[in-house]
Amino acid sequence: MKINFSSNKIKKQDIKQVEKILKSGWLTHGKNTINFENEFKKFTGAKFAITVSSCTAGLHLSCMALQLKKGDEVIVPSQTHVATAHAVKLTGATPIFCDINYLTGLINPEKIKKIITKKTKAIILVHMNGFSCEINEIKKICKRKKIKIIEDCAHGLGSMYNKKHVGNFGIAGVFSFYPTKQITTGEGGMLITNNKQFAKKIRSIKAFGIDKDITQRKIPGYYDVKDLGINYRMTDFQAAIGYKQLKRYPKELKLRKQNAKYLYSLLQNLKHIKIPKFNEDYSYFIFPIHSTKRNNLMKKLKDKKIGFSIHYAKALHQMSYYKKKSFKMINAERYAKTNISLPIYGALSKNKLNYIYKALNEI
Ligand SMILES: Cc1ncc(COP(=O)(O)O)c(C=O)c1O
């Protein structure tokens, strides 16, 4: 048996659709982009959804739109993809790392309180693994201190908190459509917001700071530039692939949760691994487990042809670019040493989940 780490999400009908768009010659900012954005609004319940070229791009745009600059501080969890911190750093502001909850990888609200200063302008929450952060508690802290919340939802498509989709709790939520994610456009992302002014700003600066999008221009080439912007657009054929997968995603999400529940029931009895509790609100981008004998586990998984990954093998404050002697984050460092991501997509049969369990049980 062979189990891939992530599933192939592209169907024959998607390829046909892409071919049609490529032949049409209308390759960017077209009707497929609008359709994908509208469908995303429906799925997440957000008022505005804007396609972007990647989640990193959307996070950077959010930081730009908040006018973050040198001297400002932004709190980010130390266990996340480096994109979360880079988005801040690109504006000149400083990411301030915060420790996490060891098992879930989620930012620890108690630790947030301790690192807020007068310079703290924003916080980027990361819904690691598709688990939702403790948003109510964090919102209370941020409201008191007038700190803006950006949600990095790269892992969070389908994750809920108090019956609301993640990404709706701060000024912006940004999703990733990298190939291993729940849906993919190759590269790509979506930014959601419920703030009209913020949405307008993002639409403008994701396309050079131009004041009129292509549908608003009466004469081709007639526009003004009112802002400093960049080109972070998604192509129309990528949007078409995203739209098709999003339509299929509710079914996939249900299966993912069923699989996660089943795998949890099997693995919770294994003494040599630790796993976060199953939660119906989580979307299970991957299924994280922890082991102090990670090398043995990785070898076993490799021998048994079971795909896996590590999210992430170093905490951000341990990466050369961000390293400082003063940082010490016990949980983030422990998480980095022990985590393994197991596959959990909908197409995994019970038979395959049993096979994963048996492999881990043999150790
Ligand atoms: C938590 C997190 N944030 C941001 C990103 C960046 O996403 P993208 O590759 O779409 O730029 C990733 C990438 O996997 C991620 O895992």
The ligand as an SDF file (V2000), in Angstrom:
LIG
                    3D

 16 16  0  0  0  0  0  0  0  0999 V2000
    0.5590   29.2170    8.1780 C   0  0  0  0  0  0  0  0  0  0  0  0
    0.9590   29.6230    6.7950 C   0  0  0  0  0  0  0  0  0  0  0  0
    0.9070   30.9200    6.4700 N   0  0  0  0  0  0  0  0  0  0  0  0
    1.2400   31.3460    5.2400 C   0  0  0  0  0  0  0  0  0  0  0  0
    1.6500   30.4730    4.2580 C   0  0  0  0  0  0  0  0  0  0  0  0
    2.0220   30.9690    2.9100 C   0  0  0  0  0  0  0  0  0  0  0  0
    1.0850   30.5440    1.9620 O   0  0  0  0  0  0  0  0  0  0  0  0
    1.3790   30.7050    0.4260 P   0  0  0  0  0  0  0  0  0  0  0  0
    2.2720   29.6000    0.0250 O   0  0  0  0  0  0  0  0  0  0  0  0
    0.0200   30.6040   -0.2250 O   0  0  0  0  0  0  0  0  0  0  0  0
    1.9940   32.0410    0.2220 O   0  0  0  0  0  0  0  0  0  0  0  0
    1.7200   29.1110    4.5520 C   0  0  0  0  0  0  0  0  0  0  0  0
    2.1610   28.1730    3.5210 C   0  0  0  0  0  0  0  0  0  0  0  0
    2.0210   27.0100    3.5280 O   0  0  0  0  0  0  0  0  0  0  0  0
    1.3670   28.6730    5.8520 C   0  0  0  0  0  0  0  0  0  0  0  0
    1.4230   27.3720    6.1640 O   0  0  0  0  0  0  0  0  0  0  0  0
  1  2  1  0
  2  3  1  0
  2 15  2  0
  3  4  2  0
  4  5  1  0
  5  6  1  0
  5 12  2  0
  6  7  1  0
  7  8  1  0
  8  9  2  0
  8 10  1  0
  8 11  1  0
 12 13  1  0
 12 15  1  0
 13 14  2  0
 15 16  1  0
M  END
$$$$
